[in-house]
Amino acid sequence: MKRPSFFKKFLEYLGITWFLHAYMWIVLTPWFFFALNFTLEQYLTWVWQAPIYALVTNYPMGLLIERFLPWYRKKIRYNE
């Protein structure tokens, strides 16, 4: 069996949520804000404050999602 590459191990180490966060903040958020007619000032305020809030509270959104995903899956399974 082939050894996993350094890049693959590095991705595993960082965790996929880090990339999802980066993609969300850099690519997706501006579209939502400008589509909803937010001003640039409001957008920058949110983009700078939300990650700081996440760091200060030590409970970023990725962890929140990871924490409640199993519960949500179970909920879906039992509702079928």
CNS distance restraints for C-alpha pairs under 8 A (distance, minus, plus):
assign (resid   4 and name CA) (resid   8 and name CA) 6.30 0.50 0.50
assign (resid   4 and name CA) (resid   9 and name CA) 6.76 0.50 0.50
assign (resid   5 and name CA) (resid   9 and name CA) 6.37 0.50 0.50
assign (resid   6 and name CA) (resid  10 and name CA) 5.95 0.50 0.50
assign (resid   7 and name CA) (resid  11 and name CA) 6.11 0.50 0.50
assign (resid   8 and name CA) (resid  12 and name CA) 6.24 0.50 0.50
assign (resid   9 and name CA) (resid  13 and name CA) 6.08 0.50 0.50
assign (resid  10 and name CA) (resid  14 and name CA) 6.23 0.50 0.50
assign (resid  11 and name CA) (resid  15 and name CA) 5.97 0.50 0.50
assign (resid  11 and name CA) (resid  16 and name CA) 6.93 0.50 0.50
assign (resid  12 and name CA) (resid  16 and name CA) 7.17 0.50 0.50
assign (resid  14 and name CA) (resid  18 and name CA) 6.60 0.50 0.50
assign (resid  15 and name CA) (resid  19 and name CA) 7.69 0.50 0.50
assign (resid  16 and name CA) (resid  20 and name CA) 6.43 0.50 0.50
assign (resid  17 and name CA) (resid  21 and name CA) 6.00 0.50 0.50
assign (resid  17 and name CA) (resid  62 and name CA) 5.76 0.50 0.50
assign (resid  18 and name CA) (resid  22 and name CA) 6.27 0.50 0.50
assign (resid  18 and name CA) (resid  62 and name CA) 7.92 0.50 0.50
assign (resid  19 and name CA) (resid  23 and name CA) 6.06 0.50 0.50
assign (resid  20 and name CA) (resid  24 and name CA) 5.92 0.50 0.50
assign (resid  21 and name CA) (resid  25 and name CA) 6.11 0.50 0.50
assign (resid  21 and name CA) (resid  62 and name CA) 7.41 0.50 0.50
assign (resid  22 and name CA) (resid  26 and name CA) 5.94 0.50 0.50
assign (resid  23 and name CA) (resid  27 and name CA) 5.42 0.50 0.50
assign (resid  23 and name CA) (resid  28 and name CA) 6.82 0.50 0.50
assign (resid  24 and name CA) (resid  28 and name CA) 4.92 0.50 0.50
assign (resid  24 and name CA) (resid  29 and name CA) 6.07 0.50 0.50
assign (resid  25 and name CA) (resid  29 and name CA) 5.40 0.50 0.50
assign (resid  25 and name CA) (resid  30 and name CA) 7.80 0.50 0.50
assign (resid  25 and name CA) (resid  47 and name CA) 7.15 0.50 0.50
assign (resid  26 and name CA) (resid  30 and name CA) 7.40 0.50 0.50
assign (resid  27 and name CA) (resid  31 and name CA) 7.53 0.50 0.50
assign (resid  28 and name CA) (resid  32 and name CA) 6.73 0.50 0.50
assign (resid  29 and name CA) (resid  33 and name CA) 6.21 0.50 0.50
assign (resid  30 and name CA) (resid  34 and name CA) 6.00 0.50 0.50
assign (resid  30 and name CA) (resid  43 and name CA) 7.33 0.50 0.50
assign (resid  31 and name CA) (resid  35 and name CA) 5.81 0.50 0.50
assign (resid  32 and name CA) (resid  36 and name CA) 6.22 0.50 0.50
assign (resid  33 and name CA) (resid  37 and name CA) 6.48 0.50 0.50
assign (resid  33 and name CA) (resid  38 and name CA) 5.31 0.50 0.50
assign (resid  33 and name CA) (resid  39 and name CA) 7.92 0.50 0.50
assign (resid  33 and name CA) (resid  43 and name CA) 6.35 0.50 0.50
assign (resid  34 and name CA) (resid  38 and name CA) 5.40 0.50 0.50
assign (resid  34 and name CA) (resid  39 and name CA) 7.25 0.50 0.50
assign (resid  38 and name CA) (resid  42 and name CA) 6.21 0.50 0.50
assign (resid  38 and name CA) (resid  43 and name CA) 6.54 0.50 0.50
assign (resid  39 and name CA) (resid  43 and name CA) 6.27 0.50 0.50
assign (resid  40 and name CA) (resid  44 and name CA) 6.10 0.50 0.50
assign (resid  41 and name CA) (resid  45 and name CA) 6.09 0.50 0.50
assign (resid  42 and name CA) (resid  46 and name CA) 6.29 0.50 0.50
assign (resid  43 and name CA) (resid  47 and name CA) 6.11 0.50 0.50
assign (resid  44 and name CA) (resid  48 and name CA) 5.97 0.50 0.50
assign (resid  45 and name CA) (resid  49 and name CA) 5.92 0.50 0.50
assign (resid  46 and name CA) (resid  50 and name CA) 5.72 0.50 0.50
assign (resid  47 and name CA) (resid  51 and name CA) 7.07 0.50 0.50
assign (resid  48 and name CA) (resid  52 and name CA) 6.76 0.50 0.50
assign (resid  49 and name CA) (resid  53 and name CA) 6.01 0.50 0.50
assign (resid  50 and name CA) (resid  54 and name CA) 6.14 0.50 0.50
assign (resid  51 and name CA) (resid  55 and name CA) 6.15 0.50 0.50
assign (resid  51 and name CA) (resid  60 and name CA) 7.69 0.50 0.50
assign (resid  52 and name CA) (resid  56 and name CA) 6.06 0.50 0.50
assign (resid  53 and name CA) (resid  57 and name CA) 6.02 0.50 0.50
assign (resid  54 and name CA) (resid  58 and name CA) 5.74 0.50 0.50
assign (resid  54 and name CA) (resid  59 and name CA) 5.63 0.50 0.50
assign (resid  54 and name CA) (resid  60 and name CA) 4.62 0.50 0.50
assign (resid  54 and name CA) (resid  61 and name CA) 7.45 0.50 0.50
assign (resid  55 and name CA) (resid  59 and name CA) 6.96 0.50 0.50
assign (resid  55 and name CA) (resid  60 and name CA) 6.80 0.50 0.50
assign (resid  59 and name CA) (resid  63 and name CA) 6.43 0.50 0.50
assign (resid  59 and name CA) (resid  64 and name CA) 6.88 0.50 0.50
assign (resid  60 and name CA) (resid  64 and name CA) 6.50 0.50 0.50
assign (resid  61 and name CA) (resid  65 and name CA) 6.15 0.50 0.50
assign (resid  62 and name CA) (resid  66 and name CA) 6.13 0.50 0.50
assign (resid  63 and name CA) (resid  67 and name CA) 5.84 0.50 0.50
assign (resid  64 and name CA) (resid  68 and name CA) 6.32 0.50 0.50
assign (resid  65 and name CA) (resid  69 and name CA) 5.72 0.50 0.50
assign (resid  66 and name CA) (resid  70 and name CA) 7.66 0.50 0.50
assign (resid  68 and name CA) (resid  72 and name CA) 6.18 0.50 0.50
assign (resid  69 and name CA) (resid  73 and name CA) 6.11 0.50 0.50
assign (resid  70 and name CA) (resid  74 and name CA) 6.19 0.50 0.50
assign (resid  71 and name CA) (resid  75 and name CA) 6.16 0.50 0.50
assign (resid  72 and name CA) (resid  76 and name CA) 6.21 0.50 0.50
assign (resid  73 and name CA) (resid  77 and name CA) 6.16 0.50 0.50
assign (resid  74 and name CA) (resid  78 and name CA) 6.23 0.50 0.50
assign (resid  75 and name CA) (resid  79 and name CA) 6.22 0.50 0.50
assign (resid  76 and name CA) (resid  80 and name CA) 6.65 0.50 0.50
